[in-house]
Amino acid sequence: MKTVLRLQTTAGLALASLASLTVAACGVAGSAGPGNAGSDYPAKPVTILMPYAAGGPSDLTARSVAACLGNSLGEAFVVENKPGGSGAVAMQELVGSKPDGQTLALGTTGTLVMAPMINSLSYTLADVEPIGVMADNPTLIVVGTNSPYKDAAELFEAARADPGAISMGVPGATSPAAIELQRLKNDYGVEITAVPASGNAEMTTNLLGGHVDALFINDHPDVQARIAEGSFLPVAATTPERLGWLPDVPTLAESGFPDLVNATSIYGLFGPQGMPDAVVSTLERELETCLSDPKVVEQIGKNFVPKEFIGAEELGANFARIKALYEPILGR
């Protein structure tokens, strides 16, 4: 496996469908059951804290993985949505929990790197234990069907002509997307107003309701569905190269912003620091197995499950590199 460095930066599925994922069996072939996991972990149901609202790609990812882990390890893995504070509410609960593997969380660079650097919080990246990457979602800039801007050039030309007049939805005030918009202003002199939301579902509502001009949104099967039906028009991708499934959409680098690349949302599975090695190893192994299961891949989206599994060590190294990169920018 090679180490990958990612810069993180729709409407949601019906809540009933999401809820069913937490109890659905994913049928992983060859998974280690509770009798051969090398320990009695888990001895009771496990909680996975979700730092964002229900209905978005991170929520669906957590629920898909939770269902599979519960099936393979013989105890329920229950997702609890704890939005608030740009993810800080869930992360603070995670680091305050007993490090026995009974409380886990979906973590991103926004919740674990940006938020602690920007705000005075009771945790840092050092307070969590990485387990593995669940999904890796590139970020798109999209506009609505009735937008006067039909491509990236028109959108950014309007932003240059009237600084701050163009508004763009982002998934949280301290999300990588929000920081990238700040870099767009600092490094390129293009000022766009960031409008924070609790996740893809709220962002979609804001765009379709005409409350924002564009979205800086995580790609996801729901986003692809809206692109296919025509309610979203993608104008740029924040990746080094064009996406294979959106070959006609230019990158931000092609649009004149060569440093704004690799803005990908990594959804990692984390626990509190100090978890037993055996528990971390069990979860890492079972997560890798789950991500090879066709049902889980279909639920998350085949484009968003890493082709090579990214385990605990690589996940921790990636987040540490991102922290080192953003510290000078954020001044902490």
C-alpha positions in Angstrom: 0.0 0.0 0.0 1.3 3.4 -0.8 0.8 6.5 1.4 -1.5 9.1 -0.1 -1.6 12.7 1.0 -5.0 14.2 0.6 -6.1 17.8 1.4 -9.6 17.5 2.7 -11.6 20.0 2.3 -27.3 15.4 -2.2 -29.8 15.6 -0.9 -29.6 12.8 1.7 -31.1 9.4 1.4 -34.4 8.9 3.1 -33.9 8.6 6.8 -35.7 5.3 6.9 -33.2 3.8 4.4 -30.3 5.1 6.3 -31.6 3.7 9.6 -32.0 0.3 8.0 -28.3 0.2 7.1 -27.4 0.0 10.7 -29.0 -3.3 11.1 -28.6 -4.7 7.7 -26.3 -7.7 7.3 -23.6 -7.2 4.7 -22.7 -10.8 4.2 -18.9 -10.5 4.3 -17.3 -13.7 3.2 -14.5 -15.0 5.4 -14.9 -12.4 8.1 -13.6 -13.2 11.5 -16.6 -13.8 13.8 -16.6 -13.0 17.6 -15.3 -16.5 18.3 -12.1 -16.1 16.3 -11.3 -12.4 16.6 -8.5 -13.1 19.2 -10.4 -11.6 22.1 -13.9 -11.1 23.5 -14.2 -7.7 21.8 -16.8 -6.3 21.5 -18.6 -7.5 24.6 -21.5 -5.2 24.1 -22.9 -2.9 21.4 -20.5 -0.3 20.0 -21.3 3.4 19.4 -20.0 5.2 16.3 -20.3 8.9 16.8 -21.2 10.8 13.6 -20.1 14.5 13.7 -22.6 15.6 11.0 -26.3 15.5 10.4 -28.0 12.5 9.0 -28.5 12.2 5.2 -25.1 13.0 3.8 -22.2 10.9 2.4 -20.4 10.7 5.7 -23.5 9.5 7.5 -24.2 6.8 4.8 -20.6 5.7 5.0 -20.7 5.3 8.7 -23.9 3.4 8.6 -22.7 1.0 5.9 -19.6 0.2 7.8 -21.4 -0.1 11.1 -23.8 -2.6 9.7 -21.0 -4.7 8.3 -18.9 -4.6 11.4 -21.9 -5.6 13.5 -22.5 -8.5 11.3 -18.9 -9.7 11.4 -18.1 -9.1 15.0 -21.5 -10.3 16.5 -22.5 -7.1 18.3 -24.5 -4.1 17.0 -22.5 -1.0 15.9 -24.9 1.9 16.3 -24.4 5.3 14.6 -25.3 8.3 16.7 -25.5 11.7 15.0 -23.9 14.4 17.1 -23.7 17.4 14.8 -22.5 20.8 16.2 -19.4 22.9 16.6 -18.1 21.9 13.1 -17.7 18.3 14.4 -16.2 19.3 17.8 -19.2 18.0 19.8 -18.7 14.4 18.6 -15.0 14.6 18.8 -15.0 15.9 22.4 -17.3 13.0 23.4 -15.0 10.6 21.7 -11.8 11.7 23.4 -13.6 11.7 26.8 -14.8 8.1 26.4 -13.1 5.0 27.9 -10.5 3.7 25.4 -11.9 0.2 25.2 -13.2 0.3 21.7 -16.9 0.7 22.7 -17.0 4.3 21.5 -15.7 5.1 18.0 -16.2 8.0 15.6 -16.0 9.0 12.0 -13.3 11.7 11.8 -12.2 14.0 9.1 -9.4 16.5 8.8 -12.0 19.2 9.4 -13.0 17.8 12.8 -9.6 16.6 13.9 -7.1 19.0 12.4 -8.8 22.3 11.4 -11.3 22.7 14.3 -8.7 22.3 17.1 -6.3 24.7 15.3 -8.9 27.4 14.7 -10.8 27.1 18.0 -9.9 26.6 21.7 -11.0 23.0 22.1 -10.2 20.3 24.7 -8.7 17.9 22.2 -6.1 17.6 19.4 -5.2 15.1 16.8 -3.0 13.4 19.4 -6.0 12.4 21.5 -7.4 10.0 18.9 -6.4 6.5 17.7 -6.6 6.0 13.9 -8.1 2.7 12.7 -8.5 3.0 8.9 -10.1 4.9 6.0 -13.7 4.2 5.3 -14.2 6.4 2.2 -12.3 9.0 0.2 -14.6 11.5 -1.5 -13.3 14.1 -3.9 -14.9 17.6 -3.8 -16.8 19.3 -6.5 -17.9 22.9 -7.1 -21.4 22.8 -8.5 -24.1 25.4 -9.4 -27.8 25.0 -9.9 -29.7 24.5 -13.1 -30.8 28.1 -13.2 -27.4 29.5 -12.4 -26.1 32.3 -14.7 -22.7 30.7 -14.5 -22.3 27.7 -16.8 -18.6 27.0 -16.1 -15.8 27.7 -13.7 -14.4 30.6 -15.7 -17.8 32.5 -15.5 -18.2 31.8 -11.8 -14.7 33.0 -10.9 -14.9 36.0 -13.2 -18.0 37.1 -11.4 -16.2 36.6 -8.1 -13.3 38.7 -9.2 -15.5 41.5 -10.5 -17.5 41.8 -7.2 -15.5 40.5 -4.2 -17.6 38.7 -1.7 -20.8 38.8 -3.7 -20.7 35.2 -4.8 -21.7 32.8 -2.0 -20.7 29.1 -1.8 -22.0 26.5 0.6 -19.4 24.6 2.6 -19.8 21.7 5.1 -18.8 23.6 8.2 -17.0 26.8 9.1 -13.8 25.0 9.8 -14.1 22.4 7.0 -11.2 22.0 4.5 -13.6 23.5 1.9 -13.9 26.7 4.0 -10.2 26.9 4.4 -9.6 26.4 0.7 -11.9 29.3 0.0 -9.8 31.4 2.4 -6.7 30.2 0.4 -8.5 31.2 -2.8 -8.7 34.7 -1.4 -5.3 34.9 0.2 -3.3 33.3 -2.7 -5.3 34.3 -5.8 -7.3 37.4 -4.7 -10.6 35.8 -5.5 -13.1 36.4 -2.6 -16.1 34.1 -2.3 -18.3 34.2 0.8 -18.4 30.8 2.6 -21.8 29.7 3.9 -21.4 26.9 6.4 -23.9 24.1 6.7 -24.2 20.9 8.6 -23.6 18.6 5.6 -24.5 17.8 2.1 -28.3 17.6 2.7 -28.5 21.2 4.1 -26.1 22.5 1.4 -28.3 21.0 -1.3 -31.4 22.6 0.2 -29.6 26.0 0.3 -28.6 25.7 -3.4 -31.9 24.5 -4.7 -33.7 27.2 -2.6 -31.5 29.9 -4.1 -29.8 30.8 -0.8 -26.3 30.3 -2.2 -24.8 30.6 -5.7 -22.7 27.4 -5.6 -21.6 24.5 -3.4 -18.2 23.2 -2.5 -19.6 19.7 -1.9 -18.3 16.2 -1.4 -19.0 14.0 -4.3 -21.3 11.1 -3.5 -23.9 8.9 -5.3 -26.6 11.4 -4.4 -24.6 14.2 -5.9 -24.1 12.1 -9.0 -27.8 11.5 -9.2 -28.5 15.2 -9.1 -25.9 15.8 -11.8 -27.5 13.1 -13.9 -31.0 14.7 -13.5 -29.7 18.1 -14.2 -30.4 19.9 -10.9 -26.6 20.2 -10.3 -24.1 21.4 -12.8 -20.5 20.6 -11.9 -18.0 23.3 -12.9 -14.8 22.2 -11.2 -13.2 19.2 -9.4 -10.6 19.8 -6.7 -8.4 16.9 -7.7 -5.0 16.8 -9.5 -6.5 15.2 -12.6 -10.0 15.1 -14.0 -12.3 12.4 -12.5 -12.8 9.4 -14.6 -16.6 9.5 -14.1 -16.8 13.3 -14.9 -14.2 13.6 -17.7 -15.7 16.9 -19.0 -15.4 18.7 -15.7 -12.1 20.7 -15.4 -10.0 20.8 -12.3 -9.4 23.9 -10.2 -5.8 23.6 -11.4 -7.0 23.9 -15.0 -9.1 26.8 -14.0 -6.1 28.8 -12.9 -5.6 27.7 -9.3 -2.8 25.2 -9.4 -2.4 24.9 -5.6 -6.0 24.1 -4.9 -5.8 20.4 -5.6 -6.3 17.1 -3.7 -9.2 18.6 -1.7 -10.6 15.3 -0.8 -12.8 14.4 2.2 -11.3 11.4 4.0 -13.7 9.6 6.3 -11.6 7.8 8.8 -12.6 5.5 11.7 -11.1 6.6 15.0 -11.2 5.7 18.6 -9.9 7.5 21.7 -6.2 7.4 22.3 -5.0 4.4 24.4 -7.1 1.7 22.9 -5.6 -1.8 23.3 -3.5 -2.9 20.2 -5.6 -6.1 19.9 -8.8 -4.0 19.6 -7.3 -1.7 17.0 -6.0 -4.6 15.0 -9.4 -6.4 15.1 -11.2 -3.3 13.9 -8.6 -2.5 11.3 -8.8 -6.1 9.9 -12.6 -6.2 9.9 -12.8 -2.7 8.3 -10.5 -3.9 5.4 -12.7 -6.9 4.9 -15.9 -4.9 4.9 -14.5 -2.5 2.3 -14.0 -5.5 -0.1 -17.7 -6.6 0.3 -19.7 -5.7 -2.8 -22.7 -4.6 -0.8 -20.7 -2.1 1.2 -18.9 -0.8 -1.9 -22.3 -0.3 -3.6 -23.7 1.6 -0.6 -20.7 3.9 -0.3 -20.1 4.2 -4.0 -17.4 2.3 -5.9 -15.7 5.6 -6.8 -15.3 6.5 -3.2 -13.9 3.3 -1.6 -10.0 3.4 -1.8 -8.7 0.9 -4.3 -6.0 0.0 -1.8 -7.0 -0.2 1.9 -5.6 2.6 4.0 -5.0 1.3 7.5 -4.2 2.8 10.9 -0.6 3.8 10.3 -1.2 5.4 7.0 -4.3 7.2 8.1 -2.5 8.7 11.1 0.5 9.7 8.9 -1.8 11.4 6.4 -3.6 13.5 9.0 -0.3 14.4 10.6 1.0 15.7 7.3 -2.2 17.7 6.6 -1.8 19.2 10.1 1.8 20.2 9.4 0.7 21.8 6.1 -2.2 23.8 7.5 -0.5 25.0 10.7 1.3 27.9 9.0 -1.8 28.9 7.1 -4.0 28.9 10.1 -1.4 30.6 12.3 -1.5 28.1 15.2 
